[in-house]
Amino acid sequence: MQGQPAQPGFSDRSSPWPVVAAVLVGCWTVAVTVGTQTGGWLTDQVLLGFGRDRLGWLWPVLGLATVVLAGTPALLLAVLPRSAAVRATGRAWLIGALALGVLTQLRVVPPVHHEAYLAALAGAALLSALAVRWAARRWAYPGLVGSVGGPAPTGDGAATRPAPTGDGAATRPAATGNSEPVGRRGRRTGPVPLLAVAAGLALLLPWAWLGALGGLLETVLALLAAAALGVLAATLLDAPFWSPFAVGRPPRPARLVLVGGLVAGVALLLLAAGTGQSGAQLPALLTLPPVGFALAALWAAAWRPAADPAEAIRAGRTATGWLVGLTALGPLAFTDPEEISLLLVGTRDIPFWVATAAGVGLAVAVLVAIGYAVLLARPTARTPNRRVAAVAAVVLLVAFGVVDLGPGQPGLYGERLFVVLRTQADLSDLPAAAPGRAGRDARAAEVYRRLVTTAEQSQGGLLRGLNRLRLDPVSYYLVNAIEVDGGPAVRAWLARRPEVARVLVSQRLRPLPAPAGQNRGSAPKPTGPEWNIRQIGADRVWSQLRVTGTGIVVGSSDSGVDGTHPALRAGFRGGDDSWYDPWDDTRSPTDQGGHGTHTVGSAVGRDGIGVAPDAQWVGCVNLDRNLGSPAHYLDCLQFMLAPFPTGGDPFTDGRPERAPQVLTNSWGCPPIEGCDQRVLRPATAALDAAGIFVVAAAGNTGPWCASIDDPPAPYPDVLTVGAVDSQRRVAEFSSRGPVPGGSGKPDVLAPGVEVVSAMPGGTYAALDGTSMATPQVAGVVALMWSANPALVGDVTRTRQILRDTATAATPTYRSDSPSDACGAPSNVTGAGQVDAYAAVRAAQQ
């Protein structure tokens, strides 16, 4: 039996409840979508902050949950009410939820492989569009196929009255079904698509101003993905979607804009939620939904009384694709999702500028929607002629170029590749070194010679090929490796070469539109030895043993050092080989983030904050805005083995006799930065062989067991340091063992809670972390080697003294469960808290 005909408008003559239901379902859909997207991103960020692996199943599960939670009520709207407009609403939201479910599955691709994700996004969006068109043709869903401007098909869910004539509707019947009516071929692009291009370019302006492009392939794939999303939106929001909202006698374009635009905005919110990796979809959630109102106004303009129905439909589809595609292009192309991170929230870094661009984009989208509604959707409005629309599009295209080349960040800023070669230097048969500084220097010189020789002999053929391809190779010797430009194709080519062991991604941060600002502290200046200095007994070493670190140099690889700080200024070694900044090429010690200033202060700072106040320091910047890369971590470690003058060549100008004796490293290289577990292992082994004492932070990913996992902390040839509080209890954040290979980690502990040290601008701050504990142990080693110069370079004996003289500390655990005991208390406490006084006494003996 034939069902009752549906009412053509956004109402039901017998009951208002379908409209109420549609409003409630729309609010529910927005809440579910925004909640799952922000919640998923925050979960990713919390895991990243704790150093945990991302949950590969998180986004697929959230996508399916959104399909169920948002798609189920949308399905009910699509089949139950009699109103054609309500049914069209439900079907659009249902398809949007299904598309979100499909696109969200792509986030199983690790963020570090952004090109692969963008290629998958382009393919999935295009296939989704084809699936929607096929389903529309196969089942002839009303609201997905049908007619515009003439009698709609009758039957269940179809309007029984003819679509309106006049403003907002075409005057001639269009073809039914999914086939496009035959119009005049070869016609020039009309004003409506050009107005859509102008609006899309206006929405791109904030990203051209505040964002930056990635690499060439990354940018091309972002363009393809945005275009595919535009096609998907044009398929979803085609003429049959809009026609029920334009029905009326007389037709009311205002209803098309207000009601149809609102429904379209919710559908676009669902598409936005699937657009981009975790983080990149957040700005799209703000900027894409208001576009629905502008699209409604453009469709109203396309459906002028004199319009050819076929050309009107074609113009509306083209306008939808251009406007949605250009709007989606901003966050896809001009941001790196890995940089939309809470790790960079402390200053005006990428998250701040992404939020600013999204806010400005939202304002532009609202203004465009209002402007187009007033210009195009009034009953008496006339569509601007093609010339005016073309001029508007050209002006905004020129404005885009001017903004990008002017206040923007022009150029390409893609990631690079880190190529590890199979051949690594053999340091197993080094001659025995004489005790003391001279022996250490001779040993470091031999290690440097062997490393450089191995790299030069094994890299030649590969470098010639890379130079021919203009991939800008940079050679390394501490790990026999090369950093190059290139995407997946270059990576695959390199991975097949016989001399290559593996290829990693070497991260690069995109530039900021303005400096991030300098972190400063607010703690009062210390008036004597701080509590942590007293707790490890360093003040007794100064007063009773008369040892303060004289003659020893501590090397810091970190965010930098404020060389003008009163507590650090006198300790800088000076010369042309004591400072290196591979990120920004600064020529004198400086620090924007403050982390490096704080750690150097805890090692060698004066005024009661440093363990070895008369030791000297040298510095290198391996963290740019709190993120690093395998290549730049290695840049600094090479500089510490063989410092070279400013502008010098590490291979030919290295001075191993100027190497610092002790290195403090309050950093780790997680997979999100491109490292794997083995990448820096040859580097720390070489430094150990050279007699350079390497101290590394355990990490702040406790209280989970086996959380000492980011290089270089798990390596056996570094001394790994955990943190305790003023009660000698292991800090809950302090990472724990066991580590692969059986090495006991952490090795020792030091105070790392509320530690006061230097900050940029002559200020001070109290910070927490194993980062704060690590430089104190480096300072203790400086005291030991200052007290007994014959011990310099004897890394093995020094480690043993530190462990033997450590004092007991109280372990803490995640819970009382045996699985949270980490196997043994030593995997939490190591040998205990370092005791500076006992260690120096033992060194003297």
Secondary structure, DSSP 8 states (H G I E B T S, - for coil): ----BBBSSSS-TT-SHHHHHHHHHHHHHHHHHHHHHHHHHHHHHHHHHTT----TTHHHHHHHHHHHHHHHHHHHHHHS-SBHHHHHHHHHHHHHHHHHHHHHGGGGS-TT-HHHHHHHHHHHHHHHHHHHHHHHHHH--BTTB--SSSB---SBT-B-SB---STTS-SS----SSS-----TT----HHHHHHHHHHHHHHHHHHHH--B--HHHHHHHHHHHHHHHHHHHHHT-HHHHHHHH--SS--HHHIIIIIHHHHHHHHHHHHHTSSSTTTHHHHHHHSTTHHHHHHHHHHHHT-TTS-HHHHHHHHHHHHHHHHHHHHHHHHHH--GGGSSGGGTTTTSHHHHHHHHHHHHHHHHHHHHHHHHHHHSSTT-----HHHHHHHHHHHHHHHHHHHHTTS--SB---EEEEEES-----TT-----SSHHHHHHHHHHHHHHHHHHHHHHHHHHHHHHHHTT---EEETTTTEEEEE--HHHHHHHHTSTTEEEEEEE------SS--------B---SS--HHHHHTTHHHHHHHS----TT-EEEEEESB--TT-TTTGGGB--STTSEE-TTT--SS--BSSSHHHHHHHHHH-TTTT-SSTTSEEEEEE--BTTB--HHHHHHHHHHHHS---TT--TTTS--GGG--SEEEE-----GGGT--TTTTHHHHHHHHHTT-EEEEE--S-TTSTT---STTTT-TTSEEEEEE-TTSBB-TTS-----TTS--S--EEEE-SSEEEEEGGGEEEEE-SHHHHHHHHHHHHHHHHHH-GGGTT-HHHHHHHHHHH-B--B---S-SSGGGS-SSTHHHHTT-B--HHHHHHHHH-
